Amino acid sequence: MKLKKSHICLLVILILTLAHNKVQACSMYKITIDGKTMVGCNHDAWLTTPKIWFENTKQQKEYGAAFTGAREVSANRTAPQSGMNTAGLTFSRLTSYYPLQKNPFTDRLKISDEIEYLTNILHKCENVKEVRRYIEQYDHSRFIDDIFIYIDNSGDYLIVEPYKLIEGNDPNYVLANFCPSITDNEQARKFDRYRNGEDFLKTNKIEPSLDYGTALSDTMHVSRKRNGDGTLLTSIWDTKDIRVNLYFYHSYDKSLQFDLSEQLKKGDHILNITKLFPKNSEFERLVNYKTPSNTIELRILLVILAGLLALFSFVLGISPIWKKKYATVSLRSAVIFSLLNLILIAYIAVLITNKSIFYFDVPYKHYNSSLISASSYTPFLLLLTFGPILVYTINRLKSDEIKLWIKAILVSNNIVYLVLVLGFAYWGLYNF
């Protein structure tokens, strides 16, 4: 009974991680010159369903708006990543880190639907002053992993951190994956996106033109070595002419322009961005790349493999106590198997809950956890020990003294190791 309960607990914990899906990294900038404000947003993601959609006003004295995004929350519903309304109010959403603290907004309205909350801000607000009044009604600490920035057509902006709102009116501003209230410029420049954007603005004459914005977006974009991953979508919002230019999958030689007024006349509608641009070989590679984060069958398989490793660890761990009655593995061998299995179980949990491991360079370095960073060497540990363990297993199979059920456990354990080695190789976890 204890064994069954432990396995149930393990599986429940791992299954609960299946829904974990952290918003990807991004970068943005705004430039205001000669009465014109342009806002550029780079959506850096591993998602494969980028969209732009247009929503008309729902009530009088509201504003129509356009949004871009790629994270599908449910059928026909996508979380907004950037957008602009017909008053020229624009926003961008970026991943950030802010240490969890006691919630100061317990008496405010709760955000039950992130999509409704985010879209309503653009539908109801004309400028950042109105945005601030709107947001201050809500407990926006819900977005503990996000930072938002709202920019109106005058160039004023409002930064929305989990626990703080910051207003500004700098004519030029760059933001990446950090909260300005807890990050000084020296720290911020450690982010390549931010540093590249800041340097570009300092070394190039600023112009409120699409060509300038495209060059700046290109400078700040990401194209990583592994799996062609990088900037999924670039949007450049013109808050004066109320239009947007889109660039798909860090390719800046072709763009599509949308005039909000013209699009809103067509009624509410959604456009699949992948269908609007020529075929992109790097994007096709990303689409065909299977990981636990985009393939439910792989997540389930990893949970099953973790459960088997836990079972084998338990059985092999207690088998030496039967040594007087049955011929079995030695205590030393049981400890080695059990320890390696437990390490692999922990690493499987890390793989399920950390999507970026499959895309960033090896060894993976986590932004906030030395343990997760250290776990990146687990595939190499398995690769180094797999040969000796296989030889040990073959020798045990040749012995007539070893019981059949022990042999079956050893073979099954080795099969799980082999499956994991092949999986780690496919995901490039051995590629320094």
Buried (B, 14 or more C-beta within 10 A) or exposed (E): EEEEEEBEEBBEEBEEBBEEEBBBBBBBBBBBBEEBBBBBBBBBBBBBBBBBBBBBBEEEEBBBBBBBBBBBEEEEEBBBBBBBBBBBBBBBBBBBBBEEEEBEBEEBEEBEEBBEBBBBBBBBBBBBEBBBEBBEEBBBBBBBBBBBBBBBBBBBBBBBBBBBBBEBEEEBBBBBBBBBBBBEEEEBBEBEBBBBBBEBBEEEEBBBBBEBBBBBBBBBBBEEEBBBBBBBBBBBBBBEBBBBBBBBBBBBEEBBEBBBEEBBEEEEEEBEBBEBBEEBEBBBEBBEBBBBBBEEEBBBBBBEBBBBBBBBBBBBBEBBEEEEEEEBBEEEBBBBBBEBBBBBBBBBBBBBBBBBBBBBEBBBEBEEEEEBBEBBBBBBBBBEBBEEBBEBBEEBEEEEEBBEEBBEBBEBBBEBBEBBBEBBEEBBBEEE
